[in-house]
């Protein structure tokens, strides 16, 4: 029996895949639970159109992320924090602080999409990676100064 998966199923396939399963598994388990639909000609056409539209939307999102990365360019973000005489800062610089600094520069990037390459505990130059899209990553220089 041919079915179209509505979500990823381990060991069987991914969303929108057309797979062959035993009739009982399809009729009694997958279809009633909403995990799959029968692979009729009309359903195949609907899924093909949905996949095409989703690919178009995904391309648009990727293009917007790339444009944002290009606008950021070689920007150096300066974060002012309290530090001791040895250059050791009190606490650590967080992704929230970097997100707010980027927002002040006009770039609204969620703190969950920011990753530091190393923990920031001293004054100096560091690098952060902005995860703008699964295929678009942008490195940003972060300068931590005493204030």
ZIZI-V530354 format. One record per helix or strand of 3 or more residues. SS is the DSSP state (2 for helix, 1 for strand). FROM is the first residue (numbers start at 1). LEN is the number of residues. If there is no record, write none. Layout:
ss->SS from->FROM len->LEN
ss->SS from->FROM len->LEN
//
This chain:
ss->1 from->2 len->4
ss->1 from->18 len->3
ss->2 from->23 len->8
ss->1 from->36 len->3
ss->2 from->41 len->32
ss->1 from->76 len->6
ss->2 from->95 len->10
ss->2 from->111 len->3
ss->1 from->114 len->3
ss->1 from->124 len->10
ss->1 from->136 len->11
//
